[in-house]
């Protein structure tokens, strides 16, 4: 699958911890290679993603960055595309095919409490899922689902300790030896 | 669109308030008619959904229920289907076409902190999006996106006070008089 990374803006310890964790779990489960975050540096957030990798496999990476402006500029000058997910942007259904045709590495920006205004002008794309209020977690999942055309749902992660065997009416979790 | 309602289980005031709000915003934005919730009755949660309706339109309804077991049983005896979203269930991509062919009203159960074991045996369907840990917010959005085949992204809500006009590089919000 094409390389895609996620940048979560403005994480706040305590207030955002569960939502940021969900954003990062979606990034990992839906095929992003790596995520970056800004805001408060949060050891618990990093540990929870680390534990998920140990338990469920793969080598999804989370990295804290201090300065998103420099980072975004750098991404673009290295030949990458920057896509900002926002309810104010152009509809994903009208833009996704164009976005897919560009083979550049993609940085997906997922807003936090306050998105600096210049993200809108700096991004190569400002993309909405719907123009109704919903959630950065759902915006990220629908974008990745459309971007990978559903193939991300079949992703296998290397060296998991546990694995679910899908069942009709019960739970089945096997532990690998 | 076909009738579909959401049941959020085990809401806890404070700890779940933002995640439950996101679940409910996704339910509304992605075409569910109504949502129910169990756990702590939460006036703030109800008010925030009420404000969204006033501002963004439509008549999405949120209702607190005490006893989910009785409610689920009742839904089924009135001829409805119950679908439980869980990472342990059968893959959505293998089941969604079958689910769509049933024209019964659907109740989508979205777990909270602790899902009672008998939900798995009582549900008509236990459905996973992926078998990796992610988020009830993304599970709900992907399910509704698949169920409505993307048509939910074009939903219009009646009598909004504000409306976004999608833009390439800026924000545009118009206020209706």
Interface residues (C-beta under 8 A of the other chain):
Chain A: X18 X19 X22 X25 X26 X28 X29 X30 X52 X56 X86 X87 X88 X89 X90 X91 X92 X93 X120 X121 X123 X126 X128 X129 X130 X131 X132 X133 X134 X135 X137 X138 X140 X141 X142 X145 X150 X152 X153 X155 X157 X163 X164 X166 X167 X168 X169 X170 X171 X172 X173
Chain B: X18 X19 X22 X25 X26 X28 X29 X30 X52 X56 X86 X87 X88 X89 X90 X91 X92 X93 X120 X121 X123 X126 X128 X129 X130 X131 X132 X133 X134 X135 X137 X138 X140 X141 X142 X145 X150 X152 X153 X155 X157 X163 X164 X166 X167 X168 X169 X170 X171 X172 X173
